[in-house]
Amino acid sequence: VGWIASIATTVLRFFEFRLVLTDDELRRSHGLLSRFQASSPLHRIQAVRIEQPLLRRIVGYSSVIAETAGSPGGDSGGSGMLTPIAPNGPALALTARVLGPDESEIVSLLPVSRLTIRRGFIRAVMALFVPVAGMVFLTADSGPIAWFGIPLAAGVVALWYSRARYRALGYRVSNGHVVTREGVLTRRWWSVPLPKVQTVSVRRSPFQRRLGLATVSIDTAGGSASIRIVDLPGELADGIAMNVIEKSTASYNIDAV
C-alpha cells in the first residue's frame, strides 16, 4: 500500500515535468492537481546532488536535485528537483550544464583511505551484534547451525558492507569545484562550486582518531546539504580543508571584483 501510494504521489507531483535552461536562469514546472512553476537564477544555486537509489542504479537512472538558499517550486529545505528521473548520461550533462564541472570530474573520483574498510566492518558488527545475539538465543536448540552459522553469515554481511562502503566513497577538489560521493544503497554525488562554500570543518570521531582518519564537512548557504569527504587520512583531511578554504576565498574575491 505504501509503495502504491508513493508512486501515486510522485505521479501527481511531477506530472508533465518541464525544465528550461537559459544562459542565466532555470525554469521548471510540474504537477497534476497543484501546478508549480519556479524560476531560479543559475548563480544562486549552491550545490547539485545526483541521487541513485539501488534499483535506479541497476537500470542506469538518476535524479538530479539543486540546493538553493530558498525553497523553489513547492519543495522544502531549499531543495529543487531538476529532473525526477533521467538516464545517467543526461543527468551528468545536466549537472555540468548547471554548475560547470566537467563530467569527468564527477565520474573519476579519488578513493579515501582503505582503513575505512576496517572502520565500516567494526560499525557493521556493532550494529548487528544485538539482533544476531537474539537470533542465536532463540534458535539455540538448533545446535551448531545457530551457534556458528548465524554469526558467520552476519560476518559476511558486515564484510560486504564495509567493502561496498569503501567503493562508494570518493572525492575530488579541482580549481572550481568540490565533488563528493557516498552511499551504499542510495548513491549520492555532491557537486559544489568553490565560491559557494561557506564553512569547512574537519571532524574526528573517537574511532576515527584511533585509525588516524578524519571527515571534511562543507557547508553552503543552503544549509540543508550534508556534503562530506569521509575517512581521509588525518593530514590529508587538514590539507584538503585548507585547500578548499584558500580556493574558495580566492574564487570569492575574483567574483566580487
VOGU-3710 file (C-alpha; in Angstrom, 3 decimals, decimal comma):
1> vgwiasiatt> 0,000/0,000/0,000  2,825/2,388/0,880  4,612/1,594/-2,395  1,479/2,284/-4,451  0,802/5,496/-2,513  4,385/6,645/-3,139  4,036/6,044/-6,889  0,712/7,897/-6,983  2,170/10,843/-5,045  5,147/11,046/-7,404
11> vlrffefrlv> 2,907/10,991/-10,484  0,668/13,727/-9,059  3,634/15,861/-8,054  5,818/15,568/-11,165  3,157/15,174/-13,857  4,260/16,885/-17,107  7,596/17,901/-15,592  9,231/20,574/-17,718  12,710/22,079/-17,283  14,023/25,025/-19,313
21> ltddelrrsh> 17,637/26,201/-19,051  18,704/29,586/-20,378  22,104/31,238/-20,126  21,404/32,602/-16,647  18,126/31,110/-15,437  16,468/27,797/-14,667  12,702/27,440/-15,066  10,646/24,401/-14,176  7,022/23,470/-13,872  5,207/20,308/-12,801
31> gllsrfqass> 2,133/18,933/-11,061  -1,265/17,481/-11,921  -3,627/18,758/-9,224  -1,494/21,645/-7,966  0,671/23,166/-10,672  4,061/24,543/-9,545  6,155/26,987/-11,517  9,557/28,171/-10,300  12,386/30,263/-11,660  15,906/30,321/-10,195
41> plhriqavri> 18,988/32,266/-11,353  21,794/29,815/-12,041  24,272/31,800/-9,946  22,009/31,305/-6,895  22,329/27,511/-6,958  24,561/26,439/-4,069  25,119/22,780/-4,946  23,745/19,976/-7,105  23,106/16,411/-5,964  22,881/13,356/-8,218
51> eqpllrrivg> 20,963/10,618/-6,431  20,786/6,942/-7,409  18,666/4,594/-5,291  19,687/0,945/-5,704  17,048/-0,078/-8,244  17,626/3,023/-10,370  21,378/2,466/-10,254  20,927/-1,081/-11,546  18,996/0,125/-14,608  21,159/3,226/-15,104
61> yssviaetag> 18,902/6,089/-13,990  19,378/9,030/-11,623  17,627/12,014/-10,075  19,193/15,499/-10,053  18,411/17,944/-7,225  19,605/21,530/-6,796  20,241/23,136/-3,409  19,393/26,819/-3,095  19,061/29,236/-0,212  15,283/29,338/-0,720
71> spggdsggsg> 12,531/26,790/-1,342  11,568/26,974/-5,018  8,670/25,206/-6,673  6,981/23,910/-3,561  9,992/21,930/-2,325  11,175/22,132/1,262  14,588/22,684/2,790  15,941/24,677/-0,152  15,905/21,656/-2,493  14,600/21,895/-6,039
81> mltpiapngp> 14,187/18,909/-8,354  15,979/19,435/-11,672  14,811/16,097/-13,031  12,859/13,373/-11,151  14,421/10,586/-13,232  16,803/10,523/-16,201  19,460/8,229/-17,709  22,864/8,648/-16,071  24,432/10,343/-19,098  21,900/13,191/-19,361
91> alaltarvlg> 21,934/13,538/-15,556  25,694/14,117/-15,614  25,356/16,505/-18,561  22,662/18,478/-16,715  24,846/18,798/-13,618  27,756/20,001/-15,751  25,472/22,467/-17,541  24,091/23,946/-14,324  27,311/24,146/-12,265  30,123/23,924/-14,777
101> pdeseivsll> 32,323/20,952/-13,701  33,406/18,560/-16,431  31,582/15,242/-16,414  34,940/13,524/-15,885  35,333/15,393/-12,576  32,091/13,842/-11,335  32,767/10,300/-12,541  36,526/9,934/-11,894  36,923/10,476/-8,163  39,812/9,759/-5,820
111> pvsrltirrg> 39,433/6,963/-3,239  39,503/7,536/0,512  41,691/5,624/2,970  41,427/1,821/2,837  41,246/1,905/6,619  37,609/2,800/6,112  37,029/-0,904/5,354  38,124/-1,794/8,888  36,051/1,026/10,361  32,985/0,029/8,338
121> firavmalfv> 33,376/-3,618/9,380  33,547/-2,689/13,073  30,491/-0,433/12,745  28,521/-3,162/10,976  29,467/-5,779/13,573  28,396/-3,452/16,391  25,069/-2,765/14,648  24,422/-6,474/14,048  25,525/-7,708/17,484  22,183/-7,366/19,285
131> pvagmvflta> 19,940/-8,879/16,554  22,435/-11,688/15,922  22,662/-12,477/19,645  18,853/-12,541/19,820  18,607/-14,907/16,832  21,240/-17,220/18,319  19,382/-17,252/21,654  16,023/-18,021/20,014  17,450/-20,803/17,827  19,901/-22,253/20,352
141> dsgpiawfgi> 18,155/-25,649/20,154  19,287/-25,941/16,538  22,833/-26,638/17,686  25,986/-25,636/15,792  23,972/-24,188/12,898  22,731/-21,401/15,165  25,933/-21,007/17,192  28,256/-20,732/14,208  26,109/-20,251/11,107  24,280/-17,081/12,122
151> plaagvvalw> 27,407/-15,211/13,358  29,283/-16,341/10,231  26,507/-15,028/7,978  26,492/-11,757/9,913  30,267/-11,504/9,476  29,936/-11,990/5,717  27,274/-9,244/5,586  29,495/-6,904/7,642  32,463/-7,571/5,351  30,347/-6,954/2,235
161> ysraryralg> 29,013/-3,704/3,685  32,463/-2,412/4,654  33,923/-3,078/1,198  30,853/-1,661/-0,573  31,049/1,460/1,587  34,723/1,928/0,673  33,958/1,635/-3,047  31,111/4,137/-2,703  33,240/6,850/-1,086  35,157/9,261/-3,289
171> yrvsnghvvt> 36,095/12,905/-3,726  37,776/15,444/-5,982  38,861/19,044/-5,369  39,533/20,958/-8,596  40,214/24,622/-9,213  36,495/25,366/-9,410  34,528/22,650/-7,630  34,369/20,111/-4,834  32,788/16,766/-5,767  31,985/14,061/-3,209
181> regvltrrww> 30,306/10,655/-3,372  28,935/8,286/-0,732  26,092/5,842/-0,055  25,891/2,047/-0,273  22,215/1,554/-1,113  21,415/5,089/-2,279  24,454/6,569/-4,045  24,806/10,360/-3,858  27,169/12,715/-5,690  27,523/16,294/-4,469
191> svplpkvqtv> 28,997/18,995/-6,687  29,735/22,372/-5,062  31,259/25,445/-6,758  34,094/26,789/-4,613  32,643/30,336/-4,466  29,523/28,855/-2,780  31,467/27,288/0,114  30,575/28,998/3,409  32,385/26,933/6,052  34,764/23,974/6,101
201> svrrspfqrr> 35,278/21,773/9,157  37,386/18,714/9,971  35,862/16,231/12,398  37,374/13,191/14,070  35,240/10,678/15,963  36,876/8,532/18,680  37,101/5,565/16,288  38,481/7,766/13,517  41,167/9,171/15,824  42,245/5,651/16,686
211> lglatvsidt> 42,810/4,925/12,982  44,212/8,367/12,153  41,222/9,286/9,969  39,064/12,406/9,661  35,989/13,694/7,831  35,894/17,011/5,964  32,444/18,685/6,046  31,490/21,504/3,692  28,545/23,860/4,226  26,850/26,179/1,751
221> aggsasiriv> 24,299/28,951/2,152  21,529/26,395/1,559  22,274/24,893/4,959  20,418/21,603/4,407  23,103/19,816/2,381  25,290/17,201/4,055  28,462/17,400/1,960  31,269/15,270/3,386  34,537/13,652/2,420  34,557/10,690/4,800
231> dlpgeladgi> 37,518/8,772/6,246  40,513/10,604/4,846  43,970/10,254/6,420  44,212/12,977/9,059  46,982/15,059/7,463  45,324/14,813/4,033  41,988/15,948/5,517  43,634/19,014/7,075  45,368/19,810/3,778  42,178/19,449/1,740
241> amnvieksta> 40,259/21,662/4,189  42,895/24,401/3,902  42,995/23,963/0,111  39,209/24,361/-0,171  39,273/27,440/2,095  42,069/29,088/0,094  40,500/28,320/-3,294  37,000/29,350/-2,206  38,340/32,618/-0,782  40,290/33,341/-3,982
251> synidav> 37,265/32,488/-6,131  35,027/34,701/-3,994  37,413/37,650/-4,304  37,686/37,221/-8,066  33,897/37,077/-8,455  33,490/40,119/-6,232  35,960/42,130/-8,307
//
